Amino acid sequence: MSDIREEVKDLQIGLKIRRLRQERRMTLQNLSEATGLSKPLLSQVENEQVIPPLATLLRIAKALKVGLHTFFQEEGSVEKCILVRAGEGGRQDAHSSRSRRRTPYEYQSLGYGKKQRSLEPFLIEFDVQPWRDELLVSHEGEEFLYILEGRLEFHYGAEIMTVGPGDSLYYDSNEPHGYVAVGTGPARAVAVIYSME
């Protein structure tokens, strides 16, 4: 876990958010109003005390008018084609923005280093945890999820589905949704997020 946290620190997501906010002459209050996120949470994100989940990063990206990929790329990356070797993607250990409890997933960017992309591909590892409603998130766009191993309980609005290896989901992410691994061990999936402008 400490290695993962070091990799996350190397991405300097909080610093990028602060720099982008300041370039746009936005205060934390402005960003809070634009995202619907609290000032204390945004401050913790900028100071790298909290690692935000994807839905939170997406709200910040939209408010700052940048792509989600901005937070995962290295400075100055201009390649038209990138190769991300196994284990080299920008890795995040996600935490809920509403509590200090660990969320049941960890995600790794599979498009790490590529600028100007419309799709956000991730490898996600889900932990077995009891479901709780605070894990529900929603954001503009669409998502595709392909389960590689393990079993997931997928909550989508009022529906609950259990999916396993080889199953896939394609859904409108405006609807509240969330996942937890179920069974005897963690689950892994490839997720692709498309954020509509």
KEKE-3310 file (N, C-alpha, C; in steps of 0.2 Angstrom, whole numbers, plus 5000, padded with zeros to 4 digits):
npx = (5004:5010:5019:5010:5004:5015:5017:5005:5007:5018:5011:5005:4992:4984:4992:4991:4978:4977:4985:4979:4967:4971:4976:4965:4960:4952:4944:4944:4931:4924:4927:4921:4908:4906:4908:4900:4906:4913:4922:4932:4935:4940:4951:4958:4960:4968:4980:4984:4980:4969:4964:4955:4940:4936:4923:4923:4935:4931:4921:4928:4937:4928:4923:4935:4937:4944:4951:4948:4960:4970:4974:4981:4992:5009:5019:5021:5018:5016:5014:5007:5003:5003:5012:5007:5015:5013:5008:5013:5005:4996:4992:4979:4973:4957:4947:4932:4923:4915:4918:4931:4933:4939:4936:4929:4937:4952:4960:4969:4976:4975:4977:4988:4998:4994:4988:4974:4963:4947:4941:4942:4952:4953:4960:4953:4953:4943:4938:4932:4918:4906:4890:4886:4876:4883:4892:4887:4889:4887:4889:4891:4890:4895:4898:4908:4911:4921:4921:4935:4940:4933:4919:4906:4895:4883:4876:4863:4854:4839:4841:4850:4863:4872:4888:4900:4916:4919:4907:4899:4895:4887:4883:4873:4880:4875:4865:4864:4877:4886:4899:4903:4915:4910:4909:4923:4935:4944:4939:4943:4942:4941:4938:4930:4928:4917:4917:4905:4905)
npy = (4994:5006:5008:5011:5023:5031:5031:5038:5050:5054:5058:5070:5076:5084:5096:5099:5102:5113:5122:5123:5129:5141:5147:5150:5159:5156:5155:5144:5144:5147:5136:5126:5130:5127:5114:5108:5102:5102:5116:5112:5098:5100:5108:5098:5089:5096:5098:5085:5077:5069:5057:5058:5050:5044:5050:5062:5068:5069:5079:5090:5091:5095:5107:5114:5114:5105:5089:5073:5066:5074:5075:5063:5062:5064:5079:5089:5079:5074:5063:5054:5041:5030:5018:5009:5000:4985:4988:5001:5012:5027:5025:5024:5024:5024:5035:5038:5053:5057:5051:5044:5031:5018:5016:5003:5000:5002:5011:5011:5021:5017:5024:5032:5046:5050:5064:5074:5065:5057:5046:5038:5025:5012:5001:4992:4987:4979:4978:4966:4971:4976:4982:5000:5014:5026:5024:5026:5035:5048:5055:5066:5058:5042:5024:5010:4993:4979:4963:4955:4946:4938:4942:4955:4966:4976:4991:5000:5014:5009:4996:4980:4971:4955:4952:4943:4936:4939:4945:4961:4978:4992:5009:5023:5036:5046:5041:5036:5025:5011:5000:4984:4971:4954:4938:4927:4934:4948:4957:4961:4973:4980:4997:5009:5026:5038:5055:5067:5082)
npz = (5000:5004:4993:4983:4987:4986:4972:4969:4974:4966:4955:4958:4959:4967:4967:4953:4952:4960:4953:4941:4945:4951:4939:4932:4940:4951:4966:4981:4985:4974:4966:4974:4973:4959:4958:4968:4979:4995:5002:5012:5009:4996:4999:5006:4996:4987:4995:4995:5005:5004:4993:4979:4973:4956:4952:4959:4954:4941:4942:4947:4936:4926:4931:4930:4917:4910:4903:4911:4910:4912:4925:4926:4918:4913:4914:4899:4890:4874:4865:4851:4852:4865:4876:4889:4901:4910:4927:4926:4925:4931:4947:4959:4975:4980:4990:4999:4998:5007:5019:5030:5028:5018:5001:4991:4980:4969:4957:4941:4929:4912:4901:4904:4902:4889:4881:4877:4875:4873:4879:4895:4900:4913:4924:4936:4953:4965:4982:4993:5002:5014:5007:5006:5005:5003:4994:4982:4966:4954:4938:4923:4907:4900:4904:4903:4908:4910:4916:4923:4933:4947:4957:4956:4964:4958:4959:4953:4951:4957:4955:4957:4953:4950:4944:4934:4928:4911:4910:4905:4907:4901:4903:4907:4916:4923:4931:4948:4954:4959:4966:4974:4978:4979:4987:4989:4987:4980:4965:4948:4935:4918:4915:4905:4904:4897:4895:4893:4884)
capx = (5000:5014:5021:5004:5003:5021:5015:5000:5011:5022:5006:5004:4985:4982:4996:4989:4971:4978:4988:4973:4962:4974:4977:4958:4958:4946:4945:4942:4924:4922:4928:4916:4901:4906:4908:4896:4910:4914:4929:4937:4937:4944:4958:4962:4963:4974:4985:4985:4978:4963:4964:4948:4937:4935:4918:4925:4940:4927:4917:4933:4939:4923:4923:4941:4936:4950:4949:4950:4966:4975:4977:4985:4997:5015:5020:5024:5017:5013:5014:5000:5002:5007:5011:5008:5017:5010:5010:5016:4999:4995:4988:4975:4969:4952:4944:4926:4924:4910:4920:4938:4933:4941:4931:4930:4941:4958:4960:4975:4975:4978:4979:4992:5003:4991:4984:4968:4959:4940:4940:4947:4952:4956:4960:4950:4953:4938:4939:4926:4916:4898:4888:4884:4873:4887:4897:4884:4891:4884:4892:4889:4894:4894:4904:4908:4914:4921:4924:4941:4940:4930:4912:4904:4888:4883:4870:4862:4848:4836:4843:4856:4865:4878:4891:4906:4921:4916:4901:4900:4890:4887:4877:4873:4883:4871:4861:4868:4879:4892:4901:4908:4916:4906:4912:4928:4941:4943:4938:4946:4938:4943:4932:4931:4923:4917:4914:4902:4906)
capy = (5000:5012:5009:5014:5030:5035:5032:5043:5056:5056:5061:5077:5077:5090:5102:5101:5105:5120:5126:5125:5133:5148:5150:5152:5165:5154:5153:5137:5145:5147:5129:5123:5131:5124:5106:5105:5099:5106:5119:5108:5093:5103:5109:5092:5086:5100:5097:5078:5073:5065:5055:5058:5045:5046:5054:5068:5071:5071:5085:5095:5092:5099:5114:5118:5114:5101:5082:5069:5063:5080:5073:5057:5063:5068:5086:5090:5073:5075:5058:5052:5034:5029:5011:5008:4993:4982:4991:5008:5017:5031:5021:5028:5021:5029:5035:5041:5060:5058:5048:5042:5024:5016:5014:4996:4999:5005:5011:5012:5023:5013:5029:5037:5050:5052:5070:5075:5059:5057:5040:5037:5018:5011:4994:4993:4982:4980:4974:4963:4975:4977:4988:5005:5018:5032:5022:5028:5041:5049:5061:5066:5053:5035:5020:5003:4989:4972:4960:4950:4940:4939:4944:4961:4968:4982:4995:5006:5017:5004:4989:4977:4965:4952:4950:4939:4936:4939:4950:4968:4983:4999:5012:5030:5037:5051:5038:5034:5019:5009:4993:4981:4964:4949:4932:4925:4938:4954:4957:4965:4974:4986:5002:5015:5031:5044:5061:5071:5089)
capz = (5000:5004:4986:4979:4989:4983:4965:4968:4976:4960:4950:4961:4957:4971:4964:4947:4953:4963:4948:4936:4949:4951:4932:4931:4945:4955:4974:4983:4986:4967:4964:4978:4970:4953:4958:4973:4984:5001:5003:5016:5005:4990:5002:5007:4989:4984:4999:4995:5011:5002:4986:4977:4968:4950:4951:4962:4950:4935:4944:4947:4929:4922:4933:4927:4909:4907:4903:4917:4909:4914:4932:4926:4913:4915:4911:4893:4886:4868:4860:4848:4854:4871:4878:4896:4903:4916:4933:4925:4925:4936:4951:4964:4980:4981:4997:4999:4999:5013:5025:5029:5026:5012:4996:4989:4974:4968:4950:4938:4922:4906:4896:4907:4898:4883:4881:4872:4874:4875:4883:4901:4902:4919:4927:4943:4958:4970:4988:4996:5008:5014:5003:5010:5000:5002:4988:4975:4963:4948:4934:4916:4903:4900:4907:4901:4912:4908:4922:4921:4938:4954:4956:4958:4965:4954:4961:4948:4953:4962:4953:4960:4948:4952:4938:4935:4923:4905:4909:4904:4908:4898:4906:4908:4922:4926:4936:4954:4953:4963:4966:4979:4976:4983:4987:4993:4986:4976:4958:4944:4929:4914:4914:4901:4905:4892:4898:4888:4885)
cpx = (5004:5017:5016:5004:5009:5019:5010:5003:5015:5017:5005:4997:4983:4985:4993:4982:4972:4980:4983:4968:4965:4975:4970:4956:4952:4948:4943:4934:4921:4922:4922:4909:4900:4905:4902:4899:4912:4921:4934:4939:4941:4951:4962:4964:4969:4980:4987:4984:4972:4964:4957:4946:4936:4929:4919:4930:4936:4924:4922:4936:4934:4923:4929:4942:4943:4947:4951:4957:4972:4978:4981:4991:5004:5016:5023:5023:5013:5012:5007:4998:5006:5006:5012:5009:5014:5013:5013:5011:4999:4990:4985:4972:4963:4949:4937:4927:4919:4913:4927:4938:4935:4936:4933:4934:4947:4958:4967:4973:4978:4979:4984:4997:5000:4986:4979:4965:4952:4938:4945:4947:4956:4955:4958:4950:4948:4939:4932:4924:4909:4896:4885:4882:4878:4892:4894:4887:4887:4888:4890:4893:4891:4900:4903:4913:4915:4925:4929:4941:4936:4922:4910:4897:4887:4876:4869:4855:4845:4837:4849:4857:4871:4882:4898:4911:4917:4910:4903:4894:4892:4881:4878:4875:4880:4867:4866:4870:4885:4893:4904:4909:4912:4910:4918:4935:4939:4942:4942:4942:4942:4937:4934:4926:4923:4913:4911:4903:4900)
cpy = (5006:5014:5013:5021:5034:5036:5038:5050:5059:5060:5068:5080:5084:5096:5104:5104:5112:5125:5128:5130:5140:5151:5152:5157:5163:5153:5146:5138:5144:5139:5124:5124:5128:5117:5104:5101:5104:5109:5115:5102:5095:5104:5103:5088:5090:5099:5089:5074:5068:5063:5054:5052:5048:5051:5061:5072:5073:5078:5091:5097:5096:5106:5118:5118:5110:5093:5079:5067:5068:5078:5067:5057:5066:5074:5085:5084:5075:5070:5056:5045:5033:5021:5012:5001:4991:4985:4998:5013:5021:5027:5026:5023:5025:5029:5039:5048:5062:5055:5046:5035:5023:5014:5007:4995:5004:5005:5013:5015:5019:5018:5034:5040:5052:5058:5070:5069:5060:5052:5040:5029:5017:5003:4995:4987:4983:4975:4971:4968:4975:4983:4993:5011:5024:5030:5024:5035:5042:5055:5060:5061:5046:5031:5013:4999:4982:4968:4955:4944:4942:4940:4951:4962:4975:4985:5000:5008:5012:4997:4987:4971:4962:4950:4947:4939:4935:4943:4957:4972:4989:5003:5020:5032:5043:5048:5036:5027:5017:5002:4990:4974:4960:4942:4931:4930:4944:4952:4962:4966:4980:4990:5007:5020:5036:5049:5066:5078:5093)
cpz = (5000:4997:4982:4980:4986:4976:4964:4970:4970:4955:4952:4958:4961:4968:4958:4947:4955:4957:4943:4939:4949:4944:4930:4935:4949:4962:4975:4983:4979:4964:4968:4975:4963:4953:4963:4979:4989:5000:5007:5012:4999:4993:5003:5001:4987:4988:5000:5001:5010:4995:4984:4973:4961:4949:4953:4957:4943:4936:4944:4940:4925:4924:4931:4920:4906:4907:4909:4916:4911:4921:4932:4922:4916:4911:4904:4888:4880:4863:4858:4850:4860:4873:4886:4898:4909:4922:4932:4925:4931:4941:4957:4969:4982:4988:4996:5001:5005:5019:5024:5028:5019:5007:4994:4982:4974:4960:4947:4931:4917:4900:4898:4902:4891:4884:4876:4870:4876:4879:4889:4902:4909:4920:4934:4947:4964:4976:4990:5002:5008:5010:5008:5004:4999:4996:4982:4973:4957:4944:4927:4912:4903:4902:4904:4905:4910:4914:4920:4926:4944:4952:4959:4959:4963:4956:4956:4949:4958:4960:4956:4956:4951:4945:4939:4929:4916:4904:4908:4905:4904:4900:4906:4915:4926:4932:4942:4953:4958:4963:4972:4976:4981:4982:4991:4992:4981:4969:4954:4937:4925:4914:4909:4902:4899:4895:4893:4889:4885)
residu = (MET:SER:ASP:ILE:ARG:GLU:GLU:VAL:LYS:ASP:LEU:GLN:ILE:GLY:LEU:LYS:ILE:ARG:ARG:LEU:ARG:GLN:GLU:ARG:ARG:MET:THR:LEU:GLN:ASN:LEU:SER:GLU:ALA:THR:GLY:LEU:SER:LYS:PRO:LEU:LEU:SER:GLN:VAL:GLU:ASN:GLU:GLN:VAL:ILE:PRO:PRO:LEU:ALA:THR:LEU:LEU:ARG:ILE:ALA:LYS:ALA:LEU:LYS:VAL:GLY:LEU:HIS:THR:PHE:PHE:GLN:GLU:GLU:GLY:SER:VAL:GLU:LYS:CYS:ILE:LEU:VAL:ARG:ALA:GLY:GLU:GLY:GLY:ARG:GLN:ASP:ALA:HIS:SER:SER:ARG:SER:ARG:ARG:ARG:THR:PRO:TYR:GLU:TYR:GLN:SER:LEU:GLY:TYR:GLY:LYS:LYS:GLN:ARG:SER:LEU:GLU:PRO:PHE:LEU:ILE:GLU:PHE:ASP:VAL:GLN:PRO:TRP:ARG:ASP:GLU:LEU:LEU:VAL:SER:HIS:GLU:GLY:GLU:GLU:PHE:LEU:TYR:ILE:LEU:GLU:GLY:ARG:LEU:GLU:PHE:HIS:TYR:GLY:ALA:GLU:ILE:MET:THR:VAL:GLY:PRO:GLY:ASP:SER:LEU:TYR:TYR:ASP:SER:ASN:GLU:PRO:HIS:GLY:TYR:VAL:ALA:VAL:GLY:THR:GLY:PRO:ALA:ARG:ALA:VAL:ALA:VAL:ILE:TYR:SER:MET:GLU)
# end
